[in-house]
Amino acid sequence: MKGPKLYVLVYVLLLGLLAATVLAARFELGVFNVVVALAIAALKMGLVLLYFMQLKDADRLDAMLLTGGFVMLLVVLIGLSLGDYLSRGWLPG
């Protein structure tokens, strides 16, 4: 399937995943709330990367560069968040 029909299908899937996110937030899953939310977010990110950013049909080098950039962004964001969390005065110890 190619063309506008594919993009409409991906859009409908993204809306379905949005509904799944809202539905999952309504249930008390304990520590698994974050796990479920991140798993759904990863699926949505994958759909956007593959189809709307056309990574599915991209050269291998383009895919590697985008993946490397994403990993570096993730490392920076986690590093900044961890630095903020560890520098707070209310932590025990």
Secondary structure, DSSP 8 states (H G I E B T S, - for coil): --THHHHHHHHHHHHHHHHHHHHHHHS--TTHHHHHHHHHHHHHHHHIIIIIS--TTS-HHHHHHHHHHHHHHHHHHHHHHHHHHHT-TTS--
